[in-house]
């Protein structure tokens, strides 16, 4: 057998072993979660003029150009205890129920003509276990590890392929990505940017598809890819998290190494030697080397937004970089969170209206960023000002924030424990 074939076979065997170990760990975690289940509710806030907040009743208020609905502080979504996960697009929201079924609301969640102010159940009997949204497209991973995508597929002028169906055609409902099925792997999760998609497999491999401009696919090819293709330079790495920002991506390996690629005009890739201008980019995943980050513990979570990136360490230290934050990882002092460790971070918002959301070790929710995003969850008087320092969201003081979700639009959601849970 040629040496190259032997190497590829060894890599495949190693990845299969990692997938088996992950599956066993996931099963154990699911059993622990089931045995300690708590009652929950979903809260949404931000801009909801198109119904993306899921509230059937709201009043439009006069605006400079048109009427709008802004929910400045978190508002409980009715009948939401069934939701275990959410994903946010620009104008719609998806939810995954405890039984693995999909719901959506807003504009465009199930084809361009779909619109609803309150949650609607998707037709079909397929059971899903994770969901994701890009700017105008979405994905769901089914119980067998297959990927289904739908939404905007691109255009002849602007490029595309982010749905992975070997075309730029729009798809109105979840459709199996046959190219990934033929690849022979199983998906762990999907993450979506503005016009690109990342698929993380159960054995730690990453595939990408969509618009390749500015190297956002990480394959070395700046042309579009209509079907998922593997990031071959990372075949020896065990990737555990793959997060797509607007036009860049951040990856995390099991050993705590971070890799970034894509557009770097705001310094979102985090490399100290980068020359930052409108053409700056990395076509292949590049190891992010930072002494400050390495000294703060092993990285356990990464995040990516529109021109911004984040890393969270095992010591509860949060690092941010990118738009208005500097082009290298910069520590956000824990003193700004009353000395509490950070255990989860999420980045969202539109260009120039970015927001950082953080859950601390006491399950408190904190936000900071641009008040014009309408996503801070703070009293309405705060929506017109900048908030460079974290503020605890008043609605959740004394309550447990279990998860937080935001995306490329101007709305956000949290899953919160209810009652005495």
Wavefront OBJ file of the C-alpha trace (Angstrom):
o trace
v 0.000 0.000 0.000
v 1.439 3.450 -0.939
v 2.592 5.511 2.033
v 0.075 8.291 1.271
v -2.782 5.757 1.378
v -1.483 4.358 4.657
v -1.363 7.856 6.140
v -4.911 8.611 5.033
v -6.147 5.298 6.434
v -4.424 5.976 9.771
v -5.976 9.452 9.917
v -9.406 7.977 9.222
v -8.978 5.350 11.951
v -7.863 8.016 14.426
v -10.856 10.179 13.555
v -13.226 7.206 13.958
v -11.782 6.520 17.407
v -12.314 10.149 18.387
v -15.891 10.014 17.100
v -16.610 6.920 19.215
v -15.180 8.570 22.315
v -17.236 11.711 21.690
v -20.412 9.691 21.157
v -19.916 7.896 24.463
v -19.273 11.173 26.282
v -22.306 12.813 24.647
v -24.554 9.935 25.694
v -23.366 10.196 29.291
v -23.869 13.972 29.260
v -27.393 13.558 27.889
v -28.229 11.127 30.690
v -26.913 13.575 33.301
v -28.914 16.402 31.740
v -32.068 14.286 31.681
v -31.711 13.311 35.319
v -31.304 16.935 36.388
v -33.768 18.542 33.973
v -35.132 21.951 34.943
v -38.157 23.885 33.784
v -37.145 26.607 31.343
v -38.535 29.468 29.300
v -37.225 31.429 26.305
v -36.912 35.216 26.416
v -36.339 37.332 23.298
v -35.504 41.004 22.754
v -34.225 43.454 20.178
v -35.796 44.465 16.873
v -38.968 42.485 16.181
v -40.760 44.411 13.432
v -40.768 41.337 11.168
v -41.954 38.948 13.861
v -38.473 37.549 14.589
v -39.021 37.818 18.354
v -41.960 35.415 18.246
v -44.453 37.647 20.065
v -47.904 37.509 18.479
v -48.948 40.861 19.911
v -46.878 44.020 19.717
v -47.294 47.658 18.781
v -45.349 49.402 16.047
v -43.879 52.766 16.983
v -43.161 55.674 14.630
v -39.635 55.819 13.284
v -37.498 58.137 11.144
v -38.215 56.089 8.003
v -40.882 53.573 8.991
v -42.687 52.137 11.987
v -40.844 49.538 14.025
v -41.155 47.289 17.055
v -38.267 47.281 19.509
v -38.343 45.103 22.611
v -35.635 46.757 24.693
v -35.783 44.349 27.649
v -36.249 40.563 27.568
v -39.834 39.393 27.062
v -40.959 35.850 27.731
v -41.998 33.785 24.716
v -45.245 31.933 25.380
v -45.227 28.118 25.389
v -41.443 28.102 25.072
v -40.461 25.503 27.652
v -40.377 22.923 24.840
v -37.366 24.607 23.160
v -33.884 23.315 23.893
v -31.938 25.375 21.363
v -32.370 28.406 19.100
v -30.628 29.965 16.103
v -30.950 33.501 14.761
v -30.825 34.699 11.146
v -31.143 38.307 10.039
v -34.954 38.343 9.862
v -36.074 35.067 11.412
v -35.509 32.685 14.312
v -35.429 28.888 14.490
v -36.049 26.702 17.522
v -35.425 23.024 18.167
v -37.882 21.262 20.470
v -37.081 18.638 23.086
v -38.512 16.030 20.689
v -36.207 17.111 17.857
v -38.696 19.028 15.733
v -38.192 22.412 14.091
v -40.122 25.628 14.624
v -39.626 29.016 13.043
v -40.924 32.565 13.095
v -40.198 35.934 11.493
v -39.700 36.447 7.770
v -38.158 33.838 5.448
v -37.756 30.951 7.896
v -39.360 28.477 5.471
v -38.961 30.013 2.025
v -38.921 33.672 1.048
v -42.706 34.012 1.299
v -42.995 32.582 4.812
v -43.882 35.018 7.579
v -45.253 34.628 11.086
v -45.239 36.646 14.300
v -45.400 33.494 16.415
v -43.735 30.054 16.248
v -44.791 27.697 13.469
v -43.971 23.970 13.425
v -42.160 22.729 10.317
v -43.872 19.944 8.364
v -42.239 16.503 8.219
v -41.237 13.784 10.648
v -37.432 14.029 10.554
v -35.894 14.254 14.019
v -33.081 16.787 14.375
v -30.488 17.355 17.096
v -28.913 20.711 16.229
v -29.663 23.849 14.205
v -27.794 26.840 12.767
v -28.504 30.041 10.869
v -26.522 32.319 8.601
v -27.683 35.683 7.378
v -30.359 34.276 5.073
v -29.861 30.508 5.151
v -30.217 27.757 7.737
v -29.217 24.187 8.542
v -30.234 21.304 10.777
v -28.362 18.104 11.666
v -30.615 15.060 11.948
v -30.355 12.228 14.452
v -28.223 10.214 12.005
v -25.662 12.993 11.569
v -26.840 14.093 8.123
v -27.051 17.796 7.212
v -30.138 19.504 5.810
v -29.986 23.100 4.531
v -32.400 25.643 3.111
v -32.798 29.334 2.389
v -30.847 31.697 0.158
v -28.321 29.857 -2.003
v -26.577 32.783 -3.650
v -26.717 34.442 -7.058
v -24.866 34.575 -10.337
v -23.510 38.022 -9.540
v -22.760 37.641 -5.838
v -21.704 34.008 -5.800
v -22.962 31.347 -3.440
v -23.102 27.630 -2.762
v -23.575 27.958 0.990
v -26.388 25.383 0.956
v -24.078 22.696 -0.439
v -26.546 21.438 -3.056
v -24.209 21.956 -6.045
v -26.070 25.084 -7.145
v -26.875 28.633 -6.082
v -30.627 28.039 -6.181
v -32.727 28.945 -3.172
v -34.343 26.075 -1.258
v -37.607 26.656 0.587
v -37.507 23.741 3.059
v -34.853 21.558 4.745
v -33.131 19.460 2.074
v -30.564 16.713 2.581
v -27.035 17.721 1.520
v -26.321 14.701 -0.636
v -22.673 15.603 -1.225
v -22.008 15.405 2.513
v -23.899 12.121 2.746
v -21.653 10.691 0.021
v -18.573 11.948 1.867
v -19.238 9.267 4.462
v -18.907 11.253 7.684
v -21.447 12.302 10.308
v -21.999 15.892 11.342
v -21.582 17.040 14.925
v -22.684 20.609 14.235
v -23.027 23.281 11.556
v -22.115 26.970 11.722
v -23.000 29.596 9.132
v -21.645 32.973 8.118
v -23.106 35.493 5.744
v -22.414 33.365 2.668
v -20.431 30.359 3.837
v -21.100 27.219 5.850
v -18.905 25.060 8.094
v -19.668 21.435 8.941
v -17.889 19.889 11.933
v -17.910 16.086 11.846
v -18.101 13.759 14.822
v -14.489 12.748 14.223
v -13.099 16.281 14.362
v -12.927 17.143 10.680
v -14.186 20.398 9.100
v -15.771 20.896 5.686
v -16.867 24.183 4.104
v -18.909 25.447 1.186
v -20.196 28.732 -0.188
v -18.545 31.963 -1.292
v -14.761 31.677 -1.247
v -13.921 35.373 -1.552
v -11.323 36.550 0.996
v -10.423 32.940 1.839
v -13.481 32.374 4.004
v -13.672 28.660 3.052
v -10.230 27.856 4.489
v -9.364 25.497 1.626
v -6.902 27.771 -0.158
v -9.413 28.358 -2.932
v -10.953 31.837 -3.177
v -13.501 30.630 -5.710
v -16.941 29.454 -4.645
v -17.571 25.858 -3.587
v -21.069 24.539 -4.340
v -20.568 21.396 -2.238
v -18.808 20.823 1.104
v -15.050 20.284 0.801
v -12.624 19.279 3.601
v -10.045 21.642 5.086
v -7.164 19.333 4.280
v -4.483 21.262 6.159
v -6.260 20.348 9.408
v -6.641 16.606 8.857
v -4.146 15.926 11.661
v -6.051 18.173 14.092
v -8.978 17.141 16.283
v -11.351 20.083 15.898
v -14.043 20.317 18.591
v -15.651 23.650 17.686
v -16.049 25.437 14.342
v -17.641 28.886 14.353
v -18.377 30.975 11.273
v -18.466 34.748 11.550
v -19.750 37.065 8.842
v -16.785 36.462 6.520
v -14.190 34.728 8.717
v -14.076 31.641 10.922
v -12.535 30.479 14.185
v -11.755 26.830 14.998
v -10.830 25.187 18.307
v -9.047 21.851 18.733
v -9.225 19.386 21.603
v -5.767 20.513 22.719
v -6.923 24.135 23.013
v -5.305 25.476 19.842
v -7.186 28.144 17.875
v -7.097 28.490 14.105
v -8.548 31.396 12.132
v -9.087 32.095 8.444
v -11.022 34.323 6.070
v -11.314 38.079 5.853
v -9.122 40.138 8.165
v -9.953 43.758 7.346
v -10.935 44.398 10.986
v -8.240 42.233 12.587
v -10.727 39.464 13.400
v -8.146 36.730 12.757
v -6.031 37.823 15.725
v -2.519 37.548 14.254
v -0.012 40.061 15.585
v 1.966 40.206 12.321
v -1.052 40.876 10.090
v -1.111 43.980 7.937
v -4.685 45.205 8.341
v -6.342 46.684 5.255
v -9.385 45.921 3.111
v -7.504 43.129 1.311
v -6.116 41.372 4.401
v -7.069 37.677 4.625
v -5.894 34.130 5.304
v -6.814 31.459 2.728
v -5.873 28.545 4.997
v -6.491 28.015 8.724
v -3.627 29.637 10.598
v -2.678 28.833 14.174
v -3.406 31.786 16.446
v -0.364 32.271 18.654
v -0.793 34.563 21.650
v 1.317 34.485 24.806
v -1.384 36.329 26.743
v -4.032 33.830 25.696
v -1.792 30.845 26.425
v -1.019 32.160 29.906
v -4.707 32.376 30.815
v -5.455 28.635 30.616
v -6.580 26.318 27.842
v -9.097 27.752 25.412
v -12.439 25.950 25.847
v -14.757 28.014 23.639
v -14.435 30.352 20.659
v -16.824 32.807 19.037
v -17.117 34.839 15.844
v -19.350 37.723 14.815
v -19.213 40.437 12.195
v -15.536 41.319 12.151
v -15.005 40.249 15.769
v -13.774 37.105 17.511
v -13.654 35.700 21.035
v -11.916 33.020 23.072
v -12.819 31.759 26.534
v -10.314 29.868 28.683
v -10.604 27.168 31.330
v -9.804 29.830 33.935
v -12.936 31.780 32.986
v -10.950 34.483 31.171
v -12.523 36.182 28.157
v -10.466 37.512 25.240
v -11.849 39.621 22.392
v -10.361 41.044 19.200
v -11.423 42.533 15.870
v -13.568 45.561 15.035
v -12.829 48.426 17.473
v -11.117 45.908 19.805
v -7.590 45.627 18.399
v -6.208 42.957 16.083
v -4.771 40.639 18.762
v -6.557 38.804 21.616
v -7.176 41.256 24.444
v -8.272 40.268 27.939
v -11.558 41.603 29.269
v -10.785 41.903 33.018
v -12.973 39.731 35.242
v -13.306 42.733 37.555
v -15.789 44.065 34.988
v -17.986 41.062 35.821
v -17.779 41.644 39.569
v -14.818 39.270 39.715
v -16.853 36.348 38.346
v -15.514 33.838 35.854
v -17.009 33.764 32.381
v -18.439 30.442 31.200
v -20.097 31.304 27.868
v -19.787 34.026 25.226
v -21.828 34.891 22.141
v -21.233 37.576 19.490
v -23.906 39.148 17.311
v -25.261 42.218 15.601
v -24.946 44.031 12.309
v -22.017 46.034 10.967
v -21.286 48.859 13.379
v -23.903 47.545 15.803
v -22.064 44.701 17.451
v -22.892 43.156 20.809
v -21.104 40.752 23.158
v -23.220 38.597 25.485
v -21.643 36.757 28.404
v -22.880 34.228 30.965
v -20.857 34.216 34.185
v -20.304 31.420 36.698
v -23.350 32.492 38.721
v -25.514 32.092 35.570
v -25.915 35.849 35.280
v -26.261 37.471 31.863
v -24.098 40.473 30.906
v -24.023 42.463 27.665
v -21.933 45.251 26.200
v -21.478 46.933 22.846
v -23.521 49.312 20.735
v -26.874 50.369 22.135
v -28.100 51.073 18.579
v -28.198 47.311 18.077
v -31.231 47.206 20.430
v -29.785 43.895 21.707
v -28.343 44.833 25.092
v -31.488 43.938 27.039
v -31.177 47.141 29.031
v -33.820 49.825 29.704
v -34.969 51.620 26.595
v -33.100 54.827 27.405
v -29.861 52.904 26.840
v -30.497 51.955 23.195
v -28.927 55.111 21.761
v -25.564 55.007 23.550
v -22.365 52.966 23.560
v -21.734 50.483 26.372
v -18.032 49.594 26.285
v -18.209 47.958 29.716
v -20.340 44.916 30.612
v -23.721 45.551 32.245
v -25.714 42.871 34.029
v -29.113 42.468 32.343
v -31.582 43.598 35.053
v -34.403 41.245 33.994
v -32.321 38.200 34.878
v -30.815 39.292 38.186
v -31.258 36.403 40.612
v -32.200 34.038 37.805
v -30.249 31.338 35.979
v -29.378 32.020 32.355
v -28.757 28.586 30.868
v -27.934 29.574 27.293
v -27.712 32.638 25.064
v -28.217 33.008 21.297
v -27.613 35.815 18.795
v -26.803 36.157 15.123
v -26.286 38.594 12.245
v -29.532 40.507 12.842
v -30.646 42.742 15.701
v -32.351 40.294 18.019
v -31.260 37.950 20.787
v -32.672 35.104 22.893
v -31.896 33.374 26.176
v -33.042 30.144 27.788
v -33.695 30.851 31.458
v -34.576 28.535 34.346
v -38.033 29.232 35.755
v -39.527 28.957 39.241
v -37.241 27.443 41.866
v -35.274 25.348 39.343
l 1 2 3 4 5 6 7 8 9 10 11 12 13 14 15 16 17 18 19 20 21 22 23 24 25 26 27 28 29 30 31 32 33 34 35 36 37 38 39 40 41 42 43 44 45 46 47 48 49 50 51 52 53 54 55 56 57 58 59 60 61 62 63 64 65 66 67 68 69 70 71 72 73 74 75 76 77 78 79 80 81 82 83 84 85 86 87 88 89 90 91 92 93 94 95 96 97 98 99 100 101 102 103 104 105 106 107 108 109 110 111 112 113 114 115 116 117 118 119 120 121 122 123 124 125 126 127 128 129 130 131 132 133 134 135 136 137 138 139 140 141 142 143 144 145 146 147 148 149 150 151 152 153 154 155 156 157 158 159 160 161 162 163 164 165 166 167 168 169 170 171 172 173 174 175 176 177 178 179 180 181 182 183 184 185 186 187 188 189 190 191 192 193 194 195 196 197 198 199 200 201 202 203 204 205 206 207 208 209 210 211 212 213 214 215 216 217 218 219 220 221 222 223 224 225 226 227 228 229 230 231 232 233 234 235 236 237 238 239 240 241 242 243 244 245 246 247 248 249 250 251 252 253 254 255 256 257 258 259 260 261 262 263 264 265 266 267 268 269 270 271 272 273 274 275 276 277 278 279 280 281 282 283 284 285 286 287 288 289 290 291 292 293 294 295 296 297 298 299 300 301 302 303 304 305 306 307 308 309 310 311 312 313 314 315 316 317 318 319 320 321 322 323 324 325 326 327 328 329 330 331 332 333 334 335 336 337 338 339 340 341 342 343 344 345 346 347 348 349 350 351 352 353 354 355 356 357 358 359 360 361 362 363 364 365 366 367 368 369 370 371 372 373 374 375 376 377 378 379 380 381 382 383 384 385 386 387 388 389 390 391 392 393 394 395 396 397 398 399 400 401 402 403 404 405 406 407 408 409 410 411 412 413 414 415 416 417 418 419 420 421
